[in-house]
């Protein structure tokens, strides 16, 4: 899936870090025309657990074979990353 080519939000959308002080997790939101997407990536070689929001989300793309993520009890494998559309 070529998300950057197919969705302007990932190129032209506003950018906001969501966990700016977290040394292991890189997370940000892109927003454009009342649509918001979030990217979350574990930049470490160890599993990371976080609680970000009280919701479950469907990944648009992930580097692991995983489709649903629970943001209230998020456990990311080493170097795991995914993108989801906020509802």
N, C-alpha and C positions, 0 to 999 in steps of 0.2 A: 504494500500500500504506500503510495507516494503522497502522504498527507500535506507536505509543504506545497506541492504543485497543485493539489486539488482544493485546498482551503486557504483563502486569503488571511484568515485569522492568525495562522501560524507565522505569517510574514509581516502583515500590516497591523495586527492587533496590538493594543497597549500591553506593556510588560510589567508584571508585579511579582517580586519574590514573595513566597508565602512562608518560608522558613529561613529568613535571612541569617540567622545566627547558628544554624545547624551545620556542623562541619562534615557530616556524612550524607545528609539528604539534600539534594538540589531539587527544589520544588518552585514552580512559578505558574502564574495564570496569564493567559492571553485573552483579551476582550476586544470584540469588534461587532458593531451593529447589534447590541443587546445579546450577543452570544458570548459565552465564556468557556474556555477550555483550560484544563490543568495538566501539567506535566510533572511527574514525580520520578526521581531517579536516586537509587542508592549508589553512591560513588565509592563505597568501601568494599573491601573483600570479606566482610562479615555480615551476617544477617542483622538487619536493623528493625526495631519495633517502634512504632509511633502511634499516637492517636491524633488525627487531624480534624475530622468532622464526624458527626454521628450519622453516617449514611453508608450505603453500599453503592458502588458505581460499576458500570460496564466499561471495560477498556476498549478503546478504538484500536489501539495497537499496543503490544507488549513484547518484550524480548524473551519472555518465558511463555509457555503454553498455559496461560491463565487468562480468563476472560472477566471474572468478577473480583473486585477488591472491596474489603470492608475497611473503610477509613477510620472507624472507631477503634479497630484493633488491627492496624496495618502491620504486616510482617513482610519485609522485602528481603529477598535472597540477595547474595552478593551481586552487585552490579545490575540488579533488576531495575527496569524502567518501564513506565507506561504512560499513556495519554488517555484522558477521558473528557467528555463533553459534560459540563455542569448542567444539571436540570433545573 
